[in-house]
Amino acid sequence: MELTLKKVGQKAIARIKGQLDTLTTPEFNKELLKLIDKGERKIILDFSELDFTSTAGLGGILVLVKRMKDEKGGLSVAALQGQVKKVFDISGLSSGIPDFDTVADALEKT
């Protein structure tokens, strides 16, 4: 997994490339929780290059959702693709997290 962080205005964009699984989720969560600890309250997860997520990845995302809710912030996802989109839909996670077709849409509407 490669994680790239970028700031656009008052929003942080986290682009995840590769896989979010048992091995990569702890590092993913560590980096995103650091952002939240530093005061980020609007985070967009760019999944345009995420090829796979396991239940561990979903669990990691839920940790971030809960933390952002506790901090009165917002977490959204953008550019869900293929298998990752199916997993989000089947798990019901799509209905609990704002989901946008593109990062540009997420930036505009969050």
Summary of the structure (lengths in Angstrom):
residues: 110
radius of gyration: 12.4
end to end distance: 25.8
largest distance: 33.0
contacts: 344
relative contact order: 0.18
helix: 45%
strand: 33%
